[in-house]
Amino acid sequence: MDGSRERLERKLKDWEDGELADFTARQPERKAAYKTASGLDLKRVYTSLDSPEASQSEIGLPGQYPFTRGPYPTMYRGRLWTMRQIAGFGTAADTNERFKYLLAQGTTGLSTDFDMPTLMGYDSDHPMSLGEVGREGAAVDTLADMEALFDGIDLTAISVSMTINPTAWILMAMYIAVAENRGYDLNHLSGTIQNDILKEYTAQKEWIYPPKPSMRIVRDTIIYGARNMARYNAVNISGYHISEAGATSLQEAAFTMCNAIAYVEEVVKAGVAVDDFAPRLSYYFVSQADFFEEVAKFRAVRRVYAKIMKQRFGAQKLESMRLRFHCQTAAATLTKPQHQVNLMRTAYQALAAVLGGAQSLHTNGLDEAFAIPTEEAMRLALRTQQVIADETNVTSVIDPLGGSYYVEALTDEMEKQIFAIIDKVDGMGGTIKAIEQGWFQKEIADSAYDEALKKASGEKPVIGVNKYVEDGPSPRVEVHPHDPDTEARQIAALRKVRAERDNEKLAGLLTQLKAVAADESQNIMPITIELVRAGATMGDIVETLREIWGTYRETPVI
């Protein structure tokens, strides 16, 4: 045994048996045991004894495999993260106004929320859409809506993210058509379409078709993007929604990696080399309340991903092993009581994302527990990011927590536990099999239930809810108003498109869509682009494919 290590072990034991034992006999610690939010055991203090495996090659340097310290050599010294405040409500034109407000306030990326009918592939005049048009996001039925959404915005000058999943490929087709109509080179577009259907089956529960055809759609978008859009990410593999459904941070990271493995396998199976598409895979995580666990999670998941891509899939390019991620502060932590405290919650979560090396960040508005955030709430949320970037000086040093005994030990433990979960899923036959068996769903449900019990009992403090609760009525909160005329305005625009399009041409294209859908060797993107150009609605395309692929019903998990 190394002499210095032996001396440190002896010194630590003497401290525990002597000074520490005497002190705790007089003043006991507040808890019998300390754990991270994911349930990992925490020691009282960390020393160099706790990171024997964390060699210099594992911790590494920024921009070098396995990217523990960041995906790029200069990180924020070269370029700050993209400040991407999400927006979406009413008609596309309404959301366009919010985009322009945010751009004027200094946001450096756009992120779009869509309403429930758009997410689920129903036209705004469908009976299922009644009361939901434009309420939770922007309503988009046709290419005309997409044109209105980005009216007056140079799509080659700003990165655009679109949060949508079961109908993502249709929105991607509309976005491409808008860009081509303006004469843009598609290789100059940057951004992402979320398009992560697997986490829908496990967490968010927004799907249309069964897993197999849904995976085919994701495969086709990834391949089309890789071949035609050099800077665009055709999928944004998301742990955020897994976390918001109740998963722990450890489960969020591990389940996201399981989904990533399934997508890579699907595209490779189609005959595409991993290095031809992997550089354009992107990721989306949450930043939760346990500050150091979140920093360690981001560092660990970069390392896990690098090893998966190199060792499991044989990637040769560093770009294929480099995990880049967008991050959002945790909506599930926001409270209605004492809602102003949400500003502090969001600030610390945002700081953890930055110290963990995020490439893009959304900070939640303090009023999001009530409704879509107001302009004032969005401005304050953006200012939170700007204060971190411009006033704290944390961007001056790359991975400033690297080398911390605690952070490195926690990073090692997170990596170990993530791989253990991946191994378990592999043993079940892979991600799709585990979804069909309800394993992910049950794991998330159990974690959510355990969290609810901890909050109910007060074991997990929530300021203003179960600790430091204030009596009396809460202060009045100004919330974003929903325009009751939204639905009528949107339906009028939809019917105008239907009246002006060539329905005979459209019918022929829908017949071609069926043929493409029936032939798995064909890519669904080109025909979808033709359809949206011809005035096809979201519902036209979705319902045509529903005739072929059917729908999916989940087996409930008890």
PLY file of the C-alpha trace (Angstrom):
ply
format ascii 1.0
element vertex 558
property float x
property float y
property float z
element edge 557
property int vertex1
property int vertex2
end_header
0.00 0.00 0.00
1.23 3.49 -0.88
2.68 5.12 2.22
0.83 8.41 1.79
-2.47 6.58 1.32
-1.82 4.48 4.40
-1.11 7.63 6.42
-4.30 9.27 5.19
-6.38 6.20 6.12
-4.85 6.19 9.59
-5.39 9.93 9.99
-9.04 9.63 8.92
-9.66 6.75 11.34
-8.02 8.64 14.21
-10.24 11.65 13.43
-13.39 9.49 13.35
-12.54 7.64 16.56
-11.35 10.74 18.38
-12.47 14.29 17.64
-15.53 13.34 15.58
-16.79 10.75 18.08
-16.39 13.19 20.98
-18.14 16.00 19.09
-21.13 13.93 17.91
-21.58 12.54 21.42
-22.24 16.11 22.57
-24.04 17.30 19.41
-25.50 14.50 17.25
-25.85 14.97 13.51
-29.26 15.99 12.19
-29.92 12.72 10.34
-29.03 9.10 10.89
-28.12 8.75 7.22
-27.52 11.14 4.34
-28.33 10.34 0.71
-28.57 12.09 -2.65
-32.01 12.69 -4.15
-31.51 9.45 -6.14
-30.83 7.52 -2.94
-27.06 7.17 -3.26
-25.33 7.04 0.13
-23.31 10.11 1.07
-20.26 10.08 3.27
-19.65 12.72 5.89
-16.54 13.96 4.13
-14.67 12.98 0.98
-10.94 12.65 0.55
-8.54 11.37 -2.09
-9.30 7.88 -0.73
-12.73 8.06 -2.39
-11.57 8.34 -6.00
-9.01 5.58 -6.49
-10.41 4.75 -9.95
-10.67 8.34 -11.13
-7.36 8.39 -12.96
-6.29 11.37 -15.02
-7.37 9.52 -18.18
-10.92 9.08 -16.82
-11.30 12.65 -15.63
-9.39 13.80 -18.67
-9.38 17.27 -20.19
-12.15 19.27 -21.86
-12.86 18.17 -25.41
-11.01 14.88 -24.99
-12.45 11.39 -24.65
-14.35 10.48 -22.48
-15.50 14.12 -22.19
-16.05 14.09 -18.42
-14.98 17.73 -18.21
-16.91 18.96 -21.22
-17.45 18.24 -24.92
-15.33 21.13 -26.22
-11.79 22.31 -25.44
-12.72 25.92 -24.58
-16.32 25.51 -23.36
-17.76 28.86 -22.22
-14.47 30.72 -22.71
-15.08 30.27 -26.43
-18.86 30.39 -26.58
-21.59 30.65 -23.95
-24.41 28.14 -23.85
-27.44 28.94 -26.02
-30.04 30.77 -23.93
-33.15 29.11 -25.33
-36.34 30.33 -23.66
-39.32 28.21 -24.70
-42.48 29.84 -26.02
-45.76 28.73 -27.50
-49.40 29.76 -27.21
-52.37 30.73 -29.35
-51.87 30.81 -33.09
-48.49 30.65 -34.77
-48.65 34.43 -35.28
-49.21 34.93 -31.52
-46.14 32.86 -30.70
-44.13 34.72 -33.33
-44.71 37.92 -31.35
-43.36 36.24 -28.18
-40.31 35.01 -30.13
-39.54 38.56 -31.22
-39.96 39.83 -27.65
-37.51 37.22 -26.34
-35.00 37.98 -29.09
-35.17 41.66 -28.13
-34.43 40.64 -24.52
-31.26 38.79 -25.51
-32.28 35.16 -25.95
-29.86 33.40 -28.31
-32.02 30.43 -29.35
-35.71 29.79 -29.98
-37.68 26.89 -28.54
-41.27 26.15 -29.48
-44.08 24.51 -27.55
-47.06 23.20 -29.53
-50.64 22.72 -28.36
-52.08 19.30 -27.56
-53.95 18.83 -30.88
-50.71 19.51 -32.80
-48.78 17.13 -30.56
-51.33 14.37 -31.11
-51.96 14.96 -34.81
-55.49 16.34 -34.68
-56.52 19.27 -36.83
-57.82 22.25 -34.89
-61.42 21.61 -36.00
-61.38 17.95 -34.92
-63.84 17.19 -32.07
-60.89 16.03 -29.92
-59.34 19.52 -30.23
-62.28 21.37 -28.68
-61.07 23.67 -25.90
-57.38 22.82 -26.42
-56.48 24.88 -29.49
-53.57 27.16 -28.64
-54.00 26.65 -24.91
-50.73 24.88 -23.99
-48.67 25.82 -27.01
-48.88 27.11 -30.57
-51.49 25.60 -32.90
-49.99 24.33 -36.17
-52.17 22.60 -38.75
-50.54 23.46 -42.08
-47.43 24.86 -43.73
-49.05 28.31 -43.61
-48.90 28.14 -39.80
-45.22 27.25 -39.86
-44.57 30.21 -42.15
-46.39 32.49 -39.70
-44.51 31.01 -36.74
-41.14 32.16 -38.10
-42.24 35.22 -40.04
-39.51 37.86 -40.03
-36.96 35.54 -38.35
-33.79 34.49 -40.20
-33.64 30.73 -39.66
-30.00 30.60 -40.73
-29.02 33.06 -38.00
-30.59 31.42 -34.96
-30.95 27.90 -33.61
-34.55 26.66 -33.43
-35.79 23.84 -31.21
-39.26 22.30 -31.53
-40.71 20.30 -28.66
-42.88 17.70 -30.34
-42.74 13.91 -30.62
-45.38 11.66 -32.25
-45.89 14.16 -35.11
-42.33 15.50 -35.10
-41.50 14.40 -38.64
-44.40 16.46 -40.03
-43.20 19.60 -38.25
-39.68 18.90 -39.50
-41.08 18.63 -43.05
-42.87 21.97 -42.64
-39.71 23.60 -41.30
-37.73 22.30 -44.28
-40.39 23.54 -46.69
-40.33 27.03 -45.12
-36.54 27.12 -45.38
-36.52 25.98 -49.01
-39.27 28.45 -49.93
-37.00 31.21 -48.61
-34.06 29.91 -50.63
-31.99 28.76 -47.64
-29.36 26.07 -47.90
-30.58 23.34 -45.50
-26.99 22.84 -44.37
-27.13 26.30 -42.79
-30.06 25.46 -40.50
-29.29 24.67 -36.87
-31.52 23.40 -34.09
-33.47 20.28 -33.32
-36.80 18.56 -33.42
-37.33 16.62 -30.20
-38.69 13.52 -31.94
-37.94 11.15 -29.00
-40.84 8.71 -29.09
-39.45 6.10 -26.71
-39.67 8.35 -23.67
-43.33 8.92 -24.58
-44.10 5.25 -23.98
-42.30 5.31 -20.63
-43.01 8.77 -19.26
-44.90 11.53 -21.09
-47.57 9.28 -22.65
-48.04 11.12 -25.94
-48.02 8.65 -28.81
-50.12 7.75 -31.84
-48.70 4.60 -33.42
-47.21 1.40 -31.97
-43.48 1.38 -31.13
-42.27 -0.35 -34.32
-43.60 2.16 -36.91
-42.82 5.01 -34.52
-39.20 3.89 -34.39
-39.17 3.71 -38.19
-40.23 7.37 -38.34
-37.42 8.41 -35.97
-34.96 6.35 -38.01
-36.05 8.07 -41.22
-35.73 11.57 -39.76
-32.26 10.84 -38.40
-31.10 9.48 -41.75
-32.68 12.33 -43.73
-31.15 14.92 -41.43
-27.70 13.31 -41.56
-27.74 13.32 -45.36
-29.31 16.72 -46.00
-28.86 19.00 -42.96
-25.27 19.15 -41.76
-25.93 21.26 -38.64
-29.41 20.05 -37.69
-30.22 17.55 -34.94
-33.13 15.41 -36.11
-33.66 13.94 -32.65
-33.26 15.34 -29.14
-33.14 12.31 -26.84
-34.79 13.44 -23.67
-34.42 12.62 -20.00
-36.32 15.72 -18.95
-39.77 14.19 -19.25
-38.60 10.97 -17.61
-37.57 13.04 -14.60
-40.77 15.11 -14.59
-42.80 11.87 -14.54
-41.12 10.99 -11.25
-37.80 9.30 -12.06
-34.71 9.96 -10.00
-31.74 11.73 -11.57
-29.96 8.39 -11.82
-32.92 6.82 -13.62
-33.24 9.86 -15.88
-29.65 9.49 -17.07
-29.74 5.69 -17.38
-33.12 5.43 -19.11
-32.09 8.14 -21.59
-28.97 6.15 -22.46
-31.10 3.03 -22.94
-33.27 4.96 -25.40
-30.18 6.28 -27.18
-28.86 2.75 -27.62
-32.18 1.69 -29.17
-32.15 4.58 -31.68
-28.55 3.98 -32.70
-29.25 0.26 -33.16
-32.27 1.09 -35.34
-30.33 3.36 -37.68
-27.30 1.07 -37.87
-29.65 -1.82 -38.69
-30.81 0.22 -41.71
-27.26 0.09 -43.05
-26.02 3.55 -42.02
-22.56 3.72 -40.47
-22.59 5.10 -36.94
-20.15 7.90 -37.74
-22.43 9.10 -40.54
-25.24 10.12 -38.18
-24.11 10.00 -34.53
-22.51 13.50 -34.57
-26.03 14.97 -35.01
-27.64 13.18 -32.06
-28.46 15.61 -29.27
-29.77 15.29 -25.71
-32.09 17.02 -23.27
-31.84 16.73 -19.50
-33.37 18.39 -16.47
-31.47 20.15 -13.72
-33.08 19.14 -10.45
-32.70 20.43 -6.89
-29.82 18.25 -5.59
-27.05 20.57 -6.75
-23.99 18.32 -6.65
-25.83 15.22 -7.84
-26.93 17.15 -10.91
-23.40 18.33 -11.70
-22.12 14.77 -11.26
-24.96 13.41 -13.42
-24.03 15.63 -16.36
-20.36 14.72 -16.07
-21.09 10.99 -15.69
-23.57 10.73 -18.54
-21.06 12.34 -20.93
-18.54 9.69 -19.93
-21.08 6.85 -20.21
-22.19 7.99 -23.67
-18.63 8.28 -24.96
-17.88 4.73 -23.87
-21.13 3.37 -25.33
-20.47 4.94 -28.72
-16.82 3.88 -28.86
-16.94 0.44 -27.27
-20.44 -0.77 -28.15
-20.94 0.78 -31.59
-17.35 1.17 -32.75
-17.53 4.90 -33.45
-14.26 6.33 -34.75
-15.01 10.05 -34.86
-14.75 12.03 -31.64
-17.88 13.93 -32.73
-19.80 10.65 -32.55
-18.80 10.15 -28.91
-19.38 13.74 -27.80
-22.64 14.15 -25.89
-24.12 17.63 -26.31
-27.18 18.53 -24.28
-29.87 21.10 -23.74
-31.00 21.52 -20.16
-34.13 22.86 -18.53
-34.68 23.72 -14.90
-37.18 21.47 -13.16
-40.82 22.45 -13.64
-41.83 19.77 -11.13
-40.09 21.72 -8.35
-42.11 24.90 -8.94
-44.78 25.71 -6.34
-47.91 27.84 -6.18
-47.45 28.73 -2.50
-44.82 31.46 -2.16
-44.29 31.30 -5.89
-41.60 34.02 -5.76
-39.30 31.39 -4.23
-39.33 29.72 -7.65
-36.84 32.37 -8.79
-34.28 31.04 -6.30
-34.99 27.42 -7.16
-34.50 28.12 -10.85
-31.28 30.08 -10.29
-29.56 27.27 -8.39
-30.75 24.65 -10.88
-29.47 26.79 -13.76
-26.11 27.19 -12.04
-25.83 23.41 -11.67
-26.50 23.03 -15.41
-23.77 25.53 -16.24
-21.25 23.97 -13.86
-22.18 20.61 -15.40
-21.36 21.88 -18.90
-24.72 22.38 -20.69
-24.68 23.55 -24.33
-28.15 25.07 -24.15
-30.41 26.13 -21.28
-34.02 27.07 -20.59
-34.90 28.62 -17.24
-38.50 28.30 -16.06
-40.70 31.28 -15.26
-41.65 31.84 -11.61
-45.37 31.60 -12.52
-45.28 28.31 -14.47
-47.03 26.44 -11.65
-50.11 28.49 -12.63
-50.05 28.88 -16.42
-47.93 29.64 -19.46
-45.39 32.23 -18.25
-46.03 35.91 -18.79
-43.56 38.11 -20.64
-42.33 39.50 -17.32
-41.72 36.00 -15.93
-39.86 35.01 -19.09
-37.73 38.15 -18.94
-36.72 37.40 -15.34
-35.97 33.78 -16.26
-33.73 34.92 -19.09
-32.06 37.48 -16.83
-31.24 34.61 -14.45
-29.12 33.02 -17.18
-27.57 36.34 -18.10
-26.54 37.02 -14.49
-24.83 33.63 -14.33
-23.10 34.30 -17.65
-22.03 37.90 -17.10
-21.76 38.52 -13.35
-20.71 35.37 -11.48
-17.45 34.69 -13.38
-18.15 30.92 -13.29
-17.65 30.76 -17.06
-13.99 31.73 -16.81
-12.76 28.26 -15.78
-13.78 25.00 -17.45
-15.34 22.40 -15.15
-14.45 24.37 -11.99
-15.72 21.59 -9.72
-13.49 19.01 -11.40
-11.05 17.48 -8.96
-13.39 17.91 -6.01
-13.17 14.69 -3.98
-16.94 14.71 -3.60
-17.83 15.54 -7.22
-15.38 13.02 -8.67
-16.54 10.25 -6.32
-20.18 11.02 -7.09
-19.43 11.10 -10.84
-17.79 7.67 -10.57
-20.75 6.27 -8.62
-23.29 7.70 -11.06
-21.39 6.16 -13.99
-21.29 2.78 -12.25
-25.02 2.83 -11.47
-25.99 4.02 -14.98
-24.11 1.11 -16.55
-25.74 -1.29 -14.06
-29.19 -0.20 -15.25
-28.15 -0.48 -18.91
-26.91 -4.01 -18.24
-30.24 -4.87 -16.63
-32.19 -3.58 -19.63
-29.89 -5.47 -22.00
-30.64 -8.61 -20.01
-34.36 -8.02 -20.57
-33.85 -7.96 -24.34
-33.38 -4.21 -24.81
-35.37 -1.02 -24.46
-38.41 -1.95 -26.56
-38.83 -5.24 -24.69
-38.53 -3.44 -21.35
-41.19 -0.93 -22.45
-43.54 -3.70 -23.55
-43.06 -5.40 -20.19
-43.79 -2.12 -18.38
-40.44 -2.17 -16.56
-39.49 1.47 -17.13
-43.03 2.58 -16.33
-43.07 0.71 -13.03
-39.64 2.01 -12.01
-40.75 5.59 -12.64
-44.08 5.09 -10.86
-42.35 3.61 -7.81
-39.91 6.53 -7.63
-42.71 9.08 -8.02
-44.69 7.42 -5.23
-41.66 7.34 -2.93
-41.04 11.05 -3.61
-44.67 11.91 -2.86
-44.47 10.08 0.48
-41.30 11.97 1.42
-42.94 15.31 0.68
-46.13 14.37 2.50
-44.21 13.34 5.60
-41.89 16.35 5.50
-38.82 14.13 5.07
-38.18 16.07 1.87
-38.60 19.77 2.65
-40.39 21.99 0.11
-40.25 25.61 1.18
-43.71 27.14 1.40
-45.45 23.77 1.01
-44.40 21.61 3.97
-41.86 23.91 5.63
-42.05 27.62 6.47
-45.69 27.58 5.41
-47.48 30.94 5.56
-51.05 31.30 6.73
-53.63 33.40 4.96
-54.42 33.90 1.28
-51.63 33.85 -1.26
-50.86 37.08 -3.12
-52.64 37.57 -6.43
-50.65 36.35 -9.40
-50.91 37.88 -12.85
-51.06 34.95 -15.28
-50.87 34.72 -19.03
-54.39 35.12 -20.46
-55.85 32.67 -22.95
-57.54 34.43 -25.86
-61.01 32.86 -26.29
-60.95 33.79 -29.98
-57.87 31.66 -30.66
-59.79 28.57 -31.72
-62.03 30.46 -34.15
-59.07 32.29 -35.72
-57.13 29.07 -36.12
-60.02 27.11 -37.62
-60.74 29.93 -40.10
-57.12 29.82 -41.30
-57.24 26.02 -41.56
-60.40 26.06 -43.66
-58.92 28.69 -45.95
-56.01 26.35 -46.76
-58.40 23.48 -47.42
-60.49 25.64 -49.76
-57.50 26.80 -51.81
-55.47 23.60 -52.18
-55.61 21.09 -55.07
-57.46 18.19 -53.43
-56.98 15.86 -56.40
-53.21 16.31 -56.19
-53.36 15.85 -52.43
-55.27 12.57 -52.76
-52.57 11.23 -55.09
-49.84 12.17 -52.64
-51.68 10.52 -49.74
-51.84 7.33 -51.81
-48.07 7.58 -52.32
-47.68 8.06 -48.55
-49.41 4.73 -47.96
-47.04 3.00 -50.38
-43.98 4.52 -48.70
-45.28 3.57 -45.26
-45.77 -0.02 -46.38
-42.18 -0.25 -47.67
-39.73 0.03 -44.75
-36.80 0.48 -47.12
-38.14 3.89 -48.17
-37.67 7.12 -46.22
-40.88 8.82 -45.18
-39.48 12.38 -45.14
-39.50 13.25 -48.90
-43.18 12.37 -49.40
-44.09 14.20 -46.20
-42.35 17.35 -47.47
-44.31 17.06 -50.73
-47.55 16.67 -48.78
-47.14 19.75 -46.60
-46.22 21.78 -49.71
-49.50 20.62 -51.26
-51.48 21.90 -48.29
-51.89 18.65 -46.36
-52.93 19.18 -42.77
-51.43 17.46 -39.78
-54.62 15.39 -39.52
-54.55 14.36 -43.20
-51.15 12.75 -42.79
-51.69 11.25 -39.33
-55.05 9.67 -40.14
-53.78 8.20 -43.42
-51.00 6.40 -41.57
-53.32 5.36 -38.75
-55.21 3.27 -41.33
-52.00 1.32 -41.99
-50.23 1.26 -38.64
-53.11 1.41 -36.20
-52.79 2.85 -32.71
-51.11 1.80 -29.49
-52.72 0.94 -26.17
-50.46 0.65 -23.16
-50.80 -2.26 -20.76
-51.37 -0.58 -17.36
-48.67 -1.10 -14.75
-49.92 -1.70 -11.22
0 1
1 2
2 3
3 4
4 5
5 6
6 7
7 8
8 9
9 10
10 11
11 12
12 13
13 14
14 15
15 16
16 17
17 18
18 19
19 20
20 21
21 22
22 23
23 24
24 25
25 26
26 27
27 28
28 29
29 30
30 31
31 32
32 33
33 34
34 35
35 36
36 37
37 38
38 39
39 40
40 41
41 42
42 43
43 44
44 45
45 46
46 47
47 48
48 49
49 50
50 51
51 52
52 53
53 54
54 55
55 56
56 57
57 58
58 59
59 60
60 61
61 62
62 63
63 64
64 65
65 66
66 67
67 68
68 69
69 70
70 71
71 72
72 73
73 74
74 75
75 76
76 77
77 78
78 79
79 80
80 81
81 82
82 83
83 84
84 85
85 86
86 87
87 88
88 89
89 90
90 91
91 92
92 93
93 94
94 95
95 96
96 97
97 98
98 99
99 100
100 101
101 102
102 103
103 104
104 105
105 106
106 107
107 108
108 109
109 110
110 111
111 112
112 113
113 114
114 115
115 116
116 117
117 118
118 119
119 120
120 121
121 122
122 123
123 124
124 125
125 126
126 127
127 128
128 129
129 130
130 131
131 132
132 133
133 134
134 135
135 136
136 137
137 138
138 139
139 140
140 141
141 142
142 143
143 144
144 145
145 146
146 147
147 148
148 149
149 150
150 151
151 152
152 153
153 154
154 155
155 156
156 157
157 158
158 159
159 160
160 161
161 162
162 163
163 164
164 165
165 166
166 167
167 168
168 169
169 170
170 171
171 172
172 173
173 174
174 175
175 176
176 177
177 178
178 179
179 180
180 181
181 182
182 183
183 184
184 185
185 186
186 187
187 188
188 189
189 190
190 191
191 192
192 193
193 194
194 195
195 196
196 197
197 198
198 199
199 200
200 201
201 202
202 203
203 204
204 205
205 206
206 207
207 208
208 209
209 210
210 211
211 212
212 213
213 214
214 215
215 216
216 217
217 218
218 219
219 220
220 221
221 222
222 223
223 224
224 225
225 226
226 227
227 228
228 229
229 230
230 231
231 232
232 233
233 234
234 235
235 236
236 237
237 238
238 239
239 240
240 241
241 242
242 243
243 244
244 245
245 246
246 247
247 248
248 249
249 250
250 251
251 252
252 253
253 254
254 255
255 256
256 257
257 258
258 259
259 260
260 261
261 262
262 263
263 264
264 265
265 266
266 267
267 268
268 269
269 270
270 271
271 272
272 273
273 274
274 275
275 276
276 277
277 278
278 279
279 280
280 281
281 282
282 283
283 284
284 285
285 286
286 287
287 288
288 289
289 290
290 291
291 292
292 293
293 294
294 295
295 296
296 297
297 298
298 299
299 300
300 301
301 302
302 303
303 304
304 305
305 306
306 307
307 308
308 309
309 310
310 311
311 312
312 313
313 314
314 315
315 316
316 317
317 318
318 319
319 320
320 321
321 322
322 323
323 324
324 325
325 326
326 327
327 328
328 329
329 330
330 331
331 332
332 333
333 334
334 335
335 336
336 337
337 338
338 339
339 340
340 341
341 342
342 343
343 344
344 345
345 346
346 347
347 348
348 349
349 350
350 351
351 352
352 353
353 354
354 355
355 356
356 357
357 358
358 359
359 360
360 361
361 362
362 363
363 364
364 365
365 366
366 367
367 368
368 369
369 370
370 371
371 372
372 373
373 374
374 375
375 376
376 377
377 378
378 379
379 380
380 381
381 382
382 383
383 384
384 385
385 386
386 387
387 388
388 389
389 390
390 391
391 392
392 393
393 394
394 395
395 396
396 397
397 398
398 399
399 400
400 401
401 402
402 403
403 404
404 405
405 406
406 407
407 408
408 409
409 410
410 411
411 412
412 413
413 414
414 415
415 416
416 417
417 418
418 419
419 420
420 421
421 422
422 423
423 424
424 425
425 426
426 427
427 428
428 429
429 430
430 431
431 432
432 433
433 434
434 435
435 436
436 437
437 438
438 439
439 440
440 441
441 442
442 443
443 444
444 445
445 446
446 447
447 448
448 449
449 450
450 451
451 452
452 453
453 454
454 455
455 456
456 457
457 458
458 459
459 460
460 461
461 462
462 463
463 464
464 465
465 466
466 467
467 468
468 469
469 470
470 471
471 472
472 473
473 474
474 475
475 476
476 477
477 478
478 479
479 480
480 481
481 482
482 483
483 484
484 485
485 486
486 487
487 488
488 489
489 490
490 491
491 492
492 493
493 494
494 495
495 496
496 497
497 498
498 499
499 500
500 501
501 502
502 503
503 504
504 505
505 506
506 507
507 508
508 509
509 510
510 511
511 512
512 513
513 514
514 515
515 516
516 517
517 518
518 519
519 520
520 521
521 522
522 523
523 524
524 525
525 526
526 527
527 528
528 529
529 530
530 531
531 532
532 533
533 534
534 535
535 536
536 537
537 538
538 539
539 540
540 541
541 542
542 543
543 544
544 545
545 546
546 547
547 548
548 549
549 550
550 551
551 552
552 553
553 554
554 555
555 556
556 557
